[in-house]
Amino acid sequence: MPKVKVLQSNFSAGELAPQAYGRVDIARYPHAAKRLVNVISRTLGGAVKRPGSQFIAATKDSAKRSRLIPYIINRNQAYMLEVGDLYLRVFKTDGTQIASGGSPYEISTPYTEAYVSALDYSQGEDTMYLFHSSVYPKRLRTFGDAKWDCSDAPFTTTPFAELGDYPAANLTLSANTVGTGRTMTAASDVFLASDVGRAILWNAGIFVITAFTDTQHVIGEVKVVFDSTAIPSGSWNLDSSPQATLTPSAKDPVGASITLTMSANGWRAGDVGKFVRVNAGLAKITGYTDALNVAATIVKELTSTTAAPALAWTLESSMWNATNGYPRTGTMHQQRLVVGGTTKNPQTIAGSRTGEPLDFTKGTNDDDAFVFTIDTTQDKAGPINFISSSRDLQVFTDGGEFSIRAGVEKPLTPTNVQCKPESGHGSSGVKPVKVGKETLFAQRAGRKLRAFGYHYDEDGYKSPDLTTLSEHITETGVASIAFQQEPEPVVWVALNNGRLISLTLDRDLDVIAWDRHETDGAVESVATVPAGDTEQVWMIVRRKLGNGSIVRYVERLQSSWYPIYGTGSPNYDAYPVADEPFNWGFTLDSAVTGDDAAGKTTWTGLGHLEGKTVRCLADGINMGEFTVTSGQIVLPRTAKRVLIGLWFAPRIELLRPEIQAGAGTSQADAISTNEFTIRVFNTLGAVINDEEVIPGRITGPTQLDQPPELFSGDKRGSTIGWNAETEVSITQAAPYPFHLLAIIRSVTVNG
């Protein structure tokens, strides 16, 4: 067979899973690779070396995990938060850590190390709400770089319902078997006359009170057998509302103080703060007088002062407490704060009043708050993990994905909530991210990343798997997800094993490209934050020093660094406008930079890499390897500008080409790659199959004391021999810029 030239100009299909190497028949095969390491597949085509990371600071406690959360006011004012065991620290987008009194500024939080990974958050303007099922929702605000407040969100009203009471007393049941005439004895005074008709619930057991003896004894019927005759305090529930007639002293106006009187003893001191729904109105209890009377404030006008018999009125209390749990997740949607997923009501969602995120007063008016429970008869229902705001309200549960919407072109109101099951994949505990009109979430097992988005052709949502052709890439499960919109649309994913991977995603250009990234450490958290016209990627990385100690660092991928002292972005106000020197960016990890106008050989500030072998670019020249001792290295010559950090290399391994000939496929035939040509842009140190085709150092009189000139264009190489794999790998031998645009292979197939 004559020579055939095979061109690969893009990697829009990313790294292909080994299990898919036989799928030469699919359209994405020619645009995939066997391995894509430390490069980012570009939407324009080709692949560019990922930015190296800049060392920012050590975390507060290297022995404990922490997490990064972005706090965004606008694109020019944003912070990155380090949230760890009972603390929060703050970083600015210029890479500085906010300090106070010479030490890192921090505030205390109620979130332990175990809670931090399950923490959810939602931000509206300059206010962030924090959610965890075991902690009352917090409100985080800033009043200056070193003035932050994290305290209980000051809700005027939390979601409430008829939940009954949880008296603090041990109970003893005369007999736990089904039957009448059973006696329930309390260790303290907890029963009242109006409890007759109410039920005591404990696990599966049900005891209906039929007679009141005294405050410590009631008689009733066991409807469902109890596990034991001994019932511990705080674990049992006196359900529904007191069974007595209720008379309000007035019906209006809103804000008026009234008295609510029962026909039999029924009020408890703990009822203060609860709500009474009576005669189509609503009142909030403000004071306890005695077991017959309480003071209240009218929240919604009553229709009359007529006495309401038992079962015609309800006593309702907050759905959030230490027993029932607190919201697991929340988001801002259509000017409402929407929360859900408490321990007691894992499938219930509550929305605040429109424009009033701190008020969950229920009603029937369009701007009133609402409480809605996902249909538990749905096969795909399960505990709510996350709520996300998009075209509709999106709900991600253990069992499936749901959309909540109102009527056509209408906002959600208490009377028009419509919940539809959309897909049944289930989600993990990793916070989803918005990418365009889709919401990316990790499937329940954490292995697949799906894109939940509305499709007009079906008038519904789909959740396609983005890892179909790269199922190996997330093998250990997803731990953290973040989306970087600029300069490339890239989804960054930290895995449970500490590996970092990325997904270049552009639906319009049909780019779904997975790449893997390796560093001398493990990435435990990843987050993005806007900084002017671009977006920064921040990480918490666990590394091992030369002495064996384990450390955790806050680092960020840094795409800006100029190798020559005194150079940087040009002054655009100058005339004529100067040429912009080429920006090399960081080409090393956990790196630091240094400048010295006179030049020097000893460079300090490397204590975070003590005992590690590092690389150094000095005035743009690769100086080789050094071991950090006492936080410093010594160069063999003076330098004015240096970049010092951990080495990482890009690597691209191509797939076996598929060539159709008269005899059919070229698969399994011996192939000779006679010649290859790589087309690069601003690249140095490129190596193909262990042959350096673009040297990292160019000699000559004009190159003395100057960094090597970056190369753009075509470079050729050749190989000898036949093999069945025809492997081609492109890598780099020095910490220089690297950008592969295309590769052309001249191959011969021996049938």
Secondary structure, DSSP 8 states (H G I E B T S, - for coil): ---EEEEE-B-TTEE--GGGTT-TTSTTGGGEESEEESEEE-SSSBEEE---EEEEEE-S-TTS--EEEEEEEETTEEEEEEEETTEEEEEETTS-B-EETTEE-EEE-S--HHHHTT-EEEEETTEEEEEETTEEEEEEEEEETTEEEEEE---SB--EE---B--S--EEES--SSEEEEEEEESSS---GGGTT-EEEETTEEEEEEEEEETTEEEEEEEE--S-SEE-TTS-EE-S---S-EEES----TT-EEEEEESSS---GGGTT-EEEETTEEEEEEEE-SSSEEEEEEEE--S----B-TTSSEEEEES-BTTTB--SEEEEETTEEEEE--SS-TTEEEE-BTTBTTB--B-SSTTSBEEEE--TTSTT---EEEEEESSSEEEEESS-EEEEE-STT----TT--EEEEEE---B-SS--EEETTEEEEEBTTSS-EEEEEEETTTTEEE--BTTGGGGGGGTT-EEEEEEE-SSS-EEEEEETTS-EEEEEEETTTTEEEEEEE--SSEEEEEEEEEETTEEEEEEEEEEE-TTS-EEEEEEEE-----SSTT--S--TTSSS-----------SEEEEEEEEEEEEEEE---GGGTT-EEEEEETTEEEEEEE-BTTBEEEEEEEEEEEEEE----EEE-------BTTB--TTSEEEEEEEEEEEEEE-SEEETTEESS-S---SGGGTTS----EEEEEEEE--S-BSS---EEEESSSS--EEEEEEEEEEEE-
